[in-house]
């Protein structure tokens, strides 16, 4: 059996044993992230509340802009703010759940709490990754549409 096979077998054996040694440095690193993730999640909740309030205020105020001829634009902006609030709420909830699970793990040192923390962290990064992909696609589409409009406009 060659060296690679032995290493591969050791990895499989370690995974099958379902045991991972959590070191003091790992616990300290988790402990150091908890206050920051809690702080950022609280800021996220405040931001979401402000965005939703601004969106609702814009929708309510759209009627006052009839004389200026822009109530539709104000309404659209209000809806965009509410959509943004919902999109920001999802990762904020994941971050808060991660922070809470880390706190439970630091107190009880139980595997289910660590698993929950890692699961929430995975969900957070998956959601942010999907949002980034959507943002890239929308940016490219807007660029292509603008380029086509420019070409058509030059004719």
Secondary structure, DSSP 8 states (H G I E B T S, - for coil): --HHHHHHHHHHHHHHHT-----HHHHHHHHHHHHHHHHHHHHHHHHHHHHHHHHHHHHHHGGGGTTTT-HHHHHHHHHHHHHHHHHHHHHHHHHHHHHHHHHHHHHH--HHHHHHHHHHHHHHHHHHHHHHHHHHHHHHHHHHHHHHHHHHHH-
